[in-house]
Amino acid sequence: MKISEKFEKLKEKKEKALIGFITVGDPTPKDTIFIAKSLIEGGVDIIELGLPFSDPLADGPTIQKASLRALNSGMNPNIYFEIVKEIKGIPKVCLTYYNLILQRGIKKFVKDCQKSEILGLIVPDLPIEEAKPLLKFCNLFDVDLIFLIAPTTPKERIKKISKSARGFLYLVSLLGTTGEREKLSKYVKPLINRVKSLSLQIPLCVGFGISKPEHVKEILKAGADGVILGSAFVKIIEKNLKNKKNLLFELKNFAKKLKEKCKF
């Protein structure tokens, strides 16, 4: 099932998308498979699987620590694609940084995504102006290249990005890095309204700083098609490193609470 088809099916059920992020290899590669399964059982509709990088510029402290734990557990691109292949039953998206893609070779990286049944690719440090080589192979291997839209992105640039974007547009809710926030960013509603005013034929999903069921409800009521949570899930992993049973229970339970707010 393509990412676009997933959004269509959710629409038919009067639901919006809950997208969950985890770092593959945190705390170990094998644990990732069970963690992903718990999130899927909890109701996550699409899963973002982070390929850890030593210098994750867009990530806050929580995900930076997760990346370090993953790298210390031996995570590398070869192991990443092997692990991701084992995760079934849900559309999968890879999130990583361009340096790792270049090191592996653009064509090989995207082809490996396809082999692992990864349907989308997010590269936070790749601007649209430099995306042509990656877009070429994403189109060839049918992998959606998903772009980020910031609160500061002007309308003309949003239009330019939307012409190449597939899957969904990732709306960054705040200025700064990822991480849990107590209050929803003041930029969320104006950003959703600005992008929706362009009548783009692509789902809009909001991420960064979302940590509570109330945040999810507020964002979706504002007109987004989905929400993306990462740090809130990763924090549960960090808190339960010595108690795997409780870790899986908490992840599943939290995902259920979030998914309830995605039903209209």
PyMOL commands that set and color helices and strands:
alter all, ss='L'
color gray80, all
select helices_A, chain A and resi 3-12+29-42+61-72+77-85+98-104+106-115+128-130+132-140+155-164+188-196+213-221+231-239+244-260
alter helices_A, ss='H'
color red, helices_A
select strands_A, chain A and resi 17-23+46-50+92-95+118-122+144-146+148-149+169-172+204-207+226-229
alter strands_A, ss='S'
color yellow, strands_A
deselect
rebuild
show_as cartoon
